[in-house]
Amino acid sequence: MQKAQSIQHAAKIFSGTASRELSAEICTHFGCEPGNVSIQRFADGEISPNYLESVRGDYIFLIQSTYSPGDNLMELLLMIDAAKRASAYKVIAVLPYYGYARQDRKDRPRVAIGSKLVANMITAAGADRVITMDLHAPQIQGYFDIPVDHLDSHAVFIPYVEQLKLKNLTFAAPDVGATNRIREIASYFNAEMVICDKHRKRANEIGSMTLIGDVEGRDVVIIDDICDTGGTLAKCASLIKEKGANSVRAMITHPLLSGKAYENIESSVLEELVVCNTIPLKRESEKIKVISVAQLFSVAIKHAFENKSITSLFVHSNLRTS
């Protein structure tokens, strides 16, 4: 009887149009060339992806942040579908930024839960796993019926804060919802934390804001997952400075930076805004510094391919072993 041959699955990384620069960096760290894929459009804008190399029997990692416009999400879904139909062994959707995450619950009557709908669409398209970073609400992981690797930007922010050598370090949450995120990094540094409690009139418009905690003479670092218009961030920084802080800077994972965000940031009291490259900047600014998450994602991709744990990539792992 002829012995069955062992099947060797290769790992291939492909990029959507929204994340090409980050994908190229990830491939450099991973030690591979970006996969060859053509993404064409019909005259009316309809998207048509086409893999220009075989993906049969391979682990396919598709890197695409799904920020606006919606074409980025549609492109990812079509790439997943094309890979499955081309007999890929596993298709892993790598979403550095997971769009529609802010619509995570019914907080008003007759609204959609967009993050659940997007999870359903990605799963229905044929993804076997999702790798993402700093979901707006961690419970979104439960919206998927496939495994989700949820990476933490603290892994790149912590070394940056350490090299600043701030004497009276205090972390600030720009709203009550961000307190759990801040508590973990504050615990790592054994630092104090404060909260900017805001009340919104409507989306992207703040009614009032109150500071909970003492920042007198402190070097404050605001931490959050998203900066959209920059209005909340600028107002939070101004309030902290008014209360006697020595300096205020912010670290935000996903720089959506819509509308007048650049103007709001540049005219604010912030020393600097540090962001990740999960979303490419629309333009440069003297106040905005970009930290790459490419190496973090390359390690996560490597571990997913080799069926290894990714626990070592998280802050809580370092806390347990320190």
N, C-alpha and C positions, 0 to 999 in steps of 0.2 A: 504494500500500500504506500502511495506517495505521501510524504509528510507535508502538512500544511505550512505554507511560508508565513513567516511573521511579517505583519504589515507595518511599514514605517510611515508615520504621518509627519509631513513637513509643516512648519509654521510660516504663514505668509501674511504680511501686513499691507493692507490697502487703505487709501485715504479718500474721503469725500472731498468736495471742493471747499468746504468750510474749515477744514483743519489741516491743510497741506503742509504748512510750515512746522506745526507741532509734530505731525506724522513723520516728517523728514528727520527731525531731531530724535524721535523715539526710535526710528529705524537705525540711526547712527549708534545709539546706546545699545540697541538690541543686537547689532552686528549683521544687518541685512539690508538689501536694497528695497525700496518701496515697490509694492506690486504694481504691475502694469494694467491699468484700467482706463477705459475711455468713457467719459460721461458727456454724452451729446444731448442737444436740445433741438426739438422741432421748432419750426418758425413761431408757433404759438406758446413756446416755453416749456412744453412737455419734456420730461427728463427721461433719458434712455441710457442706462449704464451697460457697459459691455466689458467683460474681463478679457484681456488680450493674451492671457496665458492660462494654462490648465490649473484648476483648483480641485480636481477630483481627488478625494481621499485626504485632503489637507485640512489643517486648522486654519481658518480664515479669520483674521482680526480686522474689523472694519472701523476705522477711526473717523468719527464725525460728531462735532458739537452741534446740537440742534437749537441754536439761537435763531431769532427772526432773520429772514423770512421763513415761512413754513416749507419752502422748497428744500431746506437743509434736512428736515425730517423726512420728507417724501423721498429724497435722494437716498438716504440711509435705508429706508424700507425697501426700495427697489434693488439696492445693492445686496441686501440680505436675501431677497427673493431670488435674484440672479445666481448668487453663490449656492443656494440650496438646490436650484434647478440644474446647476452644473456639477452636482454630486460632491460638494464639499463635505468633509467628514464632520466638522463642527464649525459653526459660525458664531463668533463672539463679537457683539456690538460694543465698541469702546466709545463711550460718550463722555469726553472730558467735562462738558456742560450738558446737563439734562434739562432741556426746555420744557415749559409748561409745569414745572415743579411747584410754582407758587399757587397753582390751582389744585390743592391737595385735599380739599374737604368742602362740604357745603356749609359755608359760613353765612350764606344768605339764601333766601328761597329762590328756587328756579335757576340755579347756576350749574354749570358743568364741573365735574371733577377731572380736569384736563390731564393731570399727571397719571391717573388711572387709565384713561383712554389711551394715552401714548404708550403706557406699559402693555396694554392689550394689543396694540398695533404692532409693536416690536416683537412680541411673542408670536402673534399670528403670522407675521412675515417669515418666521422660521429661526429666529435667534435662539441659540442654545445657552447663552450666558451673556450677562451685561457687566461691563466694568465702567464705573463712573466715579465722580469725585464730588464731595460736599453737596449732596442733595439738599434742597431747601428745607425739606422735612424728612428725617431719617426713616419714618414709617413708609415712605414710598417704596422702599425695598420690598415690603410685603405686598405691593400691588402686582408684583411679578410672580409667575408660577415657575420661573426658571431661576438658577442661582444668580445672585448679584454680588459683585465685589465692590464695596463702597469705600473708596480711598479718602484719605484725610489730608487736607492741605497743610495741617500743622507740621507735617514731616518736612516741608520746605520753609515754612514761616519760622519755626523755632530756631534753626541755625542763623537766620537773618537777625532775629531779635537778640540772640546771644552775642553776635558780633557788634551790636550797637552799644553794649555795655552801659545800659541806662541805670542810673543810681537808685532812683525811686520808682521802680517799674509798677505800673498799675494797668490792668486790662479793663476795657469798657465794652459792654454790649450795647449796640445801638437801639435795641428794643428788648422787651421781656422774652420774646421767642428765641433769642440768641444766647440766653444765659447758660444753657447746658454746654454749648460750644465753647463759651468763654471759660467756664469753670474748669474744664479739663486742661487748657493751656495755662491758666492761672495756677493750678495745682502743680503743674510741671515746674514752674518757676518759683513756687511758694510765694506768689505775689497776691496782692489785693485785687478785687474786682468791683466795678461799679456798673450801674445800669441806667441808660437813658430811656425812661418810660415815655413812649409817644402815643398820642391819640390822633388817628387819621380822620379827616373829613371824608376823603375818598381816595382811591388808588393814586399814588404818587403825589399826594397833597397832605401835609401834616397840619393838624389843628393846633396841638400844643405838645410840649415836651418838658419833662421834669427829670432832674438828675438824682438818682438814689445812690448815696455814698459820698465819700470825701476824696477830693482830688487836689487839695491844697499842696503846692510844691511838688506834685507828682509828674512823672513822665508817663503819659497815658498812650496806650496802643489800643485802638478800636479794631475789633475783629468781627467780620461778617462774611457771609457766603456770596452775596450779590450786591453790586452797586449799579443801579439803573440810571436814574436821573441825577444822582448825587445830592439831592435835596436833604434827605435824612442825614446823610453823612456830614454834610457841611453844617447843618444846624446842631447836630450832636457835638461836633468838634468845637463850634462856637460857644455852646453852653458849658462845655468842660473847661475851656479857656477862661470864660467869665468867672468860673468858680475857683480860679487860682492855680490851674495846672501849669507846670513849667513848660511842657511841650505836649503836642498832640499829633499823632500820626495814625494812619489806618492801614490795615491789611485785609484785602478783599480777594476772595478766590476768583470770582467770575466777573470780569469787567464789561458788563453790558454797555454802560456809558451811553445812554440814549439822550435824545433831546439836547438840553443845555448842560449836560453832565460835565463836559470839559471846562466850561466857563465856571460852573459851580465849584468844581474842585480847585481850579487855579485861583479863584478869588477867595477861597476859604482860608481859615487859620491853620490848616493842616501843614505840618512840616513836609510830609510826603504821603503819597498813596502807593502802597506796594500791592501789586496784583499778580495773579498767575496767568500763563499764556493759554488757558483753556479756551479763550476767545481772543482772536487777534484784535489789537487796538485799531481804531479808525484813524487815529493820528497820534503823533508824539506830543508829550507834554513834559516840561521840566519838573513838574511835581510828581509824575507817575513813573514808577520803576517796575519793571517786569521780571518776575522770577519764573524760571522754566520748571515745569512738572514732567518733562520728557523722561528723565531717568526714573522717576517714580512709576510712571506708566509702563516703561520698558520692563522693569522688574516684575510688575504685576502681570504683564503679558507673558513673560518668561515662566513665572510660577503657574499661571493658568495652563500654559502649554505642557508643563512638566508635572502637573497635578500636585503642586506643592502649596503649603500654607502661605498666606500673605500676612499673618499676624505681626511679623516683625516690622511691617511698614507703618504700624500705628503707634501713636503716642502712649496709649494705655499699656502697650507691651513694654515700652521703655520704663514706664513708672513701676511696673511689677518687678523689673529686673534691676532697678537702681537701688 
